Amino acid sequence: MDELTAPAAPVAGLRERKKRRTRGALLRAALVLFVSRGYERTTVDEITAAVGVSQRTFFRYFANKEEVVFAVQDLVESHFVGQLHARPADEGPLDALRGAVLAAWDTVDGALHEVVPVDLYMRSYRLIESTPALLAVHLRRSTELEERISRLIAAREGLDVDADPRPRVAVAAFFGVTRVTGRLWGQGDDTSVEAIRRLTDTYLNGIVPALEGRWR
């Protein structure tokens, strides 16, 4: 029996690799079209034509165009969460968040290299920031991520997130900064990872001084 079933594993592995290649090709083709033609002007037919597959194949992997846009964003957010989990236990909440986001930007190329080129991701991120329909979705998703991170920070500190307001307050301040830097970066001329990392670092350094005492 073992001898008869042994070849199934390589076949299954080959099938999974083929699925990953098809999904990756659709993802890359879609993002290239989105950033060159515009999200709303790009059709599913154009995406499938670029890859040489049917609409049915596209919808086997993605429910709609919106899901394609945020597929890589999901990976980047998961990468950030992983970096936050890896921060030293003795770091304070804001230090851990700051260290995690900067480390995530430092290593995003490696995290994405098997999916899309990092410059294509950065251009798609800029597309999200400049497309009202996508920005609305991005803000909703950010709210969901914010709650997830609040609970993670509360767990790090041994707190009940529903009884102690500090985790949600700290995370709200952190995400407020990342939204500001994302918008400013999207309006600038430099679309590199280094540019958004530098801007994020500068603005995160200003959280505590901006909230302390009087400004005059």
Buried (B, 14 or more C-beta within 10 A) or exposed (E): EEEEEEEEEEEEEEEEEEEEEBBBBBBBBBBBBBBEEEBEEBEBEEBBBBBEBEEEBBEEBBEEBEEBBBBBBEBBBEBBBBBBEEBEEEBEBBEBBBBBBBBBBEEBEEBBEEBBBBEBBBBBBBBBBBBEEBBEBBEEBBEEBBEEBBBBBBEBBEBEBEEEEBBBEBBBBBBEBBBEBBEBBBEEEEBEBEBBBBBBBEBBEEBEEEEEEEEE
